[in-house]
């Protein structure tokens, strides 16, 4: 009995769980009859998103020491009420039941709203004091896991889009017990056990998935149409991501010159700590495939086409096929005749280094800086008879992990 015991305490409080008739009764008694669902939810989530402010308000409402003044409408709750007032604007009167606010001052309106949300905080049990005025502890952030929406990955098309059977409705022909489950990443949020549905056209046997269509050909082969308007992209055997995530991957690689390995470590270190129990961290393959899939759709959108390849190709073959079909002689349409100061630089025989200087020695920084500036000015004044350099591939450390030259070669191969 004297053995040490560790108990894991949750850092979040559950979402207010009270009978709906209690909540409904409060809304009917305190707000206008014409208040809409969206306005009610605005008030509700305003309360659950501000537990720290509600704790400050409750403490000022319950003075304990000499010199403290009891305030039923504190400055804290007034600020929250003013935020609701500004958000509702012309619909502020919906927060008042059978009361004309046209002749009320802004201060009186703010006080009226403050009184209502103070009472609502107690109904929602977002009040850290009991009926005897004893402090129960600071309010914790509210967890929304109990009201989290059910996510389903399904086709974006509603009807079959082939010429012969358009617009026939699609059917979900997978048995309920055989529907695959996947992990879905939306932005930085992770959802597990998400159902992945496939639509089928009974007439032409075309399969419709969230990110592509699988079309049957006369020679018993199938082609895959990579949809530019896809909402989700498959980046692993059971991993899907939304376009916000894939856009971030592309932008991160270009903005920070990060490799797939570097971005993988960044994501796992930043966002995978607060994850569901059965979530596995992303691998470099997931990030690389997200980069390729997003790049393909970005270029195809600019070209005004959907990429069509043989079904079942490996990701490297998809990359080669994209370059062949979306470009002319290896030049992507979106990159033709493009030059700018960021991607095009004059050719130089040697790099901007200072030979013969020991990097560990102490030197005059100002003197070195002046020497470099003079060399740069001299280079700019020269007439260079070489073609401009489009990209320099360097195998070295850019940020974090070592950056492989292969990554940049692939980038050059896809987006010149």
Secondary structure, 3 states (H helix, E strand, C coil): CCCCCCCCCCCEECCCCCCHHHHHHHHHHHCCCCCCHHHHHHHHHHHHCCHHHHHHHHHHHCCCCCCCCCCCCCHHHHHHHHHHHHHHHHHHHHHCCCCCCCCCCHHHHHHHHHHHHHHHHHHCCCCCECCCCCECCCCCEECCHHHCCCCEECCCCCECCCCCCCCCECEECCCHHHCCEEEEEECCEEEEEEEECCEECCCCCCEECCCEEEEECCCCCEEEEECCCCCEEEEECCEEEEHHHHHHHHHHHHHHCCCHHHHHHHHHHHHCCCCCCCCCCCCHHHHHHHHHHHHHHHHHHHHCCCEEEECCCCHHHHHHHHHHHHEECCEEHHHCCCCCCCCCECCCCCCCCCCCCCCCCCCCHHHHHHHHHHHHHHHHHCCCCCCCECCCCCCEECCCCEECHHHHHHHHHHCC
